[in-house]
Amino acid sequence: MTVDKINLSEKFAKLPGDDYAVRLVAKMNNYDFKIVKFKGDFIWHSHPETDETFIIMEDTLVMNFCDRKVEVHAGEMIVIPKGVEHKPSSENGYKALLIEPEGVPNTG
């Protein structure tokens, strides 16, 4: 098995020019590491079986919850506990590293 580094900037550059794209870039144990770029309003949803982590690489994610909003800027992260309803949004768009257990279906 060959172990090599992953250049996230190169991976992001290969994403399509759309406002939404997600790609698997690595696996660790039973976890998927995905890059995501998104602009606009996502849908309200929750993950009843697992937590979800967003590490913001560029720009700002606004994580909407039923009772508040949290701005997450580049260099920051947020962990969404399982079962918590949330809606990611971003007026200008953001790029993030998303970490979740393998096999979690893409809500979008």
LOFI-323185 format. One record per residue: residue number from 0; x, z, y of N, C-alpha, C in turn; residue in three letters. Coordinates in steps of 0.05 Angstrom, whole numbers. Last residue first. Layout:
N
- NUM; X; Z; Y; X; Z; Y; X; Z; Y; ALA
...
//
This chain:
108
- 107; -568; -5; 324; -575; -27; 342; -579; -52; 326; GLY
- 106; -552; 30; 284; -579; 33; 295; -588; 9; 312; THR
- 105; -520; 17; 226; -519; 12; 255; -547; 12; 265; ASN
- 104; -517; 69; 177; -527; 43; 186; -525; 41; 217; PRO
- 103; -461; 96; 149; -482; 102; 168; -491; 75; 179; VAL
- 102; -418; 83; 116; -445; 76; 107; -467; 83; 126; GLY
- 101; -374; 137; 130; -379; 110; 122; -408; 107; 112; GLU
- 100; -387; 180; 187; -383; 176; 158; -389; 147; 150; PRO
- 99; -355; 161; 249; -378; 171; 234; -373; 166; 204; GLU
- 98; -332; 148; 313; -324; 159; 287; -349; 171; 273; ILE
- 97; -315; 99; 358; -337; 113; 346; -328; 122; 318; LEU
- 96; -285; 88; 417; -279; 90; 389; -301; 108; 378; LEU
- 95; -309; 44; 469; -306; 70; 456; -296; 66; 427; ALA
- 94; -323; 19; 533; -310; 14; 507; -304; 41; 495; LYS
- 93; -380; 3; 575; -359; 20; 566; -347; 10; 540; TYR
- 92; -419; -17; 632; -407; -22; 606; -385; -2; 600; GLY
- 91; -447; -6; 678; -424; -24; 680; -411; -31; 653; ASN
- 90; -487; 28; 658; -494; 7; 677; -472; -14; 678; GLU
- 89; -502; 51; 596; -480; 46; 614; -487; 23; 632; SER
- 88; -523; 97; 545; -528; 76; 565; -503; 74; 583; SER
- 87; -550; 125; 484; -527; 116; 501; -536; 95; 521; PRO
- 86; -593; 173; 470; -594; 145; 478; -570; 139; 495; LYS
- 85; -615; 219; 419; -598; 211; 441; -602; 181; 446; HIS
- 84; -633; 276; 381; -641; 250; 392; -625; 244; 417; GLU
- 83; -597; 305; 330; -603; 307; 359; -609; 279; 369; VAL
- 82; -582; 301; 276; -610; 307; 283; -617; 307; 312; GLY
- 81; -516; 324; 285; -536; 311; 268; -564; 320; 277; LYS
- 80; -488; 323; 351; -495; 337; 326; -517; 322; 311; PRO
- 79; -442; 283; 379; -471; 286; 378; -477; 299; 351; ILE
- 78; -387; 295; 419; -397; 296; 391; -427; 301; 392; VAL
- 77; -348; 258; 463; -372; 274; 460; -379; 272; 430; ILE
- 76; -288; 254; 505; -304; 249; 481; -328; 266; 480; MET
- 75; -246; 219; 553; -263; 241; 544; -277; 234; 518; GLU
- 74; -221; 174; 568; -204; 197; 562; -219; 221; 553; GLY
- 73; -272; 153; 612; -248; 146; 596; -230; 170; 593; ALA
- 72; -329; 200; 611; -310; 181; 623; -287; 174; 605; HIS
- 71; -394; 212; 605; -369; 215; 589; -351; 192; 599; VAL
- 70; -447; 249; 630; -429; 227; 635; -403; 232; 620; GLU
- 69; -508; 267; 602; -480; 274; 603; -463; 249; 608; VAL
- 68; -573; 290; 619; -554; 267; 616; -526; 278; 618; LYS
- 67; -629; 324; 587; -607; 321; 607; -592; 296; 601; ARG
- 66; -668; 329; 548; -670; 347; 571; -648; 344; 592; ASP
- 65; -659; 289; 510; -687; 294; 519; -688; 311; 545; CYS
- 64; -601; 254; 534; -614; 272; 515; -642; 277; 526; PHE
- 63; -556; 202; 542; -582; 213; 550; -592; 230; 527; ASN
- 62; -493; 192; 563; -508; 199; 539; -533; 214; 548; MET
- 61; -461; 141; 592; -480; 161; 599; -496; 167; 573; VAL
- 60; -393; 124; 594; -417; 125; 577; -435; 146; 589; LEU
- 59; -348; 86; 632; -365; 110; 630; -389; 106; 612; THR
- 58; -281; 60; 621; -306; 62; 637; -322; 87; 630; ASP
- 57; -252; 63; 557; -253; 51; 584; -281; 55; 595; GLU
- 56; -256; 99; 515; -230; 87; 520; -229; 75; 548; MET
- 55; -286; 156; 490; -288; 135; 510; -260; 125; 518; ILE
- 54; -307; 170; 429; -283; 174; 445; -282; 150; 465; ILE
- 53; -361; 198; 398; -353; 176; 415; -329; 185; 431; PHE
- 52; -385; 217; 334; -366; 222; 356; -360; 196; 371; THR
- 51; -438; 249; 300; -427; 223; 310; -409; 229; 334; GLU
- 50; -463; 281; 241; -454; 281; 268; -442; 254; 275; ASP
- 49; -518; 265; 195; -489; 266; 203; -486; 269; 233; THR
- 48; -571; 259; 181; -553; 268; 160; -524; 273; 170; GLU
- 47; -602; 238; 222; -611; 263; 210; -590; 275; 190; PRO
- 46; -588; 214; 281; -577; 212; 254; -582; 238; 239; HIS
- 45; -633; 183; 327; -618; 206; 317; -607; 199; 290; SER
- 44; -650; 147; 388; -647; 150; 359; -633; 176; 353; HIS
- 43; -669; 101; 437; -670; 129; 429; -668; 130; 398; TRP
- 42; -624; 44; 446; -650; 56; 439; -647; 86; 433; ILE
- 41; -586; 31; 506; -590; 29; 477; -617; 41; 471; PHE
- 40; -578; -6; 564; -592; 17; 552; -596; 12; 522; ASP
- 39; -514; -31; 584; -543; -31; 585; -554; -5; 574; GLY
- 38; -461; -49; 542; -470; -48; 570; -501; -50; 569; LYS
- 37; -407; -34; 499; -436; -34; 504; -441; -34; 534; PHE
- 36; -365; -37; 444; -368; -41; 472; -398; -45; 477; LYS
- 35; -329; -1; 395; -355; -10; 405; -352; -15; 435; VAL
- 34; -295; 6; 334; -294; 2; 363; -321; -9; 371; ILE
- 33; -296; 58; 285; -306; 32; 295; -301; 30; 325; LYS
- 32; -278; 86; 228; -270; 85; 256; -278; 58; 266; PHE
- 31; -312; 123; 178; -306; 97; 190; -298; 101; 219; ASP
- 30; -294; 168; 125; -302; 163; 153; -294; 135; 162; TYR
- 29; -275; 191; 79; -302; 179; 79; -312; 173; 107; ASN
- 28; -210; 175; 92; -227; 190; 73; -254; 177; 72; ASN
- 27; -216; 129; 140; -201; 152; 133; -219; 170; 116; MET
- 26; -211; 62; 163; -225; 82; 146; -205; 105; 141; LYS
- 25; -218; 17; 219; -202; 33; 200; -221; 52; 185; ALA
- 24; -252; -16; 247; -223; -21; 250; -206; -5; 230; VAL
- 23; -313; -49; 252; -298; -30; 237; -268; -36; 240; LEU
- 22; -345; -63; 313; -329; -73; 291; -314; -49; 278; ARG
- 21; -395; -85; 358; -383; -62; 343; -369; -74; 319; VAL
- 20; -423; -102; 421; -408; -110; 397; -396; -85; 384; ALA
- 19; -458; -124; 476; -457; -105; 454; -442; -117; 430; TYR
- 18; -455; -165; 512; -456; -137; 523; -455; -116; 501; ASP
- 17; -406; -214; 488; -432; -203; 492; -431; -175; 504; ASP
- 16; -357; -237; 474; -362; -231; 502; -390; -219; 508; GLY
- 15; -331; -205; 413; -345; -226; 428; -352; -218; 457; PRO
- 14; -266; -176; 407; -295; -174; 406; -307; -197; 421; LEU
- 13; -212; -179; 415; -223; -198; 396; -254; -196; 394; LYS
- 12; -199; -137; 448; -197; -164; 459; -210; -185; 440; ALA
- 11; -202; -93; 413; -223; -97; 433; -223; -125; 444; PHE
- 10; -154; -103; 385; -179; -104; 371; -202; -108; 391; LYS
- 9; -116; -95; 425; -118; -121; 412; -144; -124; 398; GLU
- 8; -126; -41; 435; -129; -60; 457; -132; -88; 445; SER
- 7; -111; -16; 387; -139; -17; 395; -145; -37; 417; LEU
- 6; -71; -31; 337; -71; -34; 366; -100; -37; 375; ASN
- 5; -50; 8; 286; -73; -8; 295; -72; -8; 325; ILE
- 4; 7; 6; 241; -8; 16; 264; -31; -3; 270; LYS
- 3; 7; 10; 169; 15; -2; 194; -2; 10; 217; ASP
- 2; 26; 13; 103; 15; 29; 125; 25; 17; 151; VAL
- 1; 12; -18; 43; 26; -20; 68; 12; -4; 90; THR
- 0; 17; 0; -24; 0; 0; 0; 18; 0; 25; MET
//
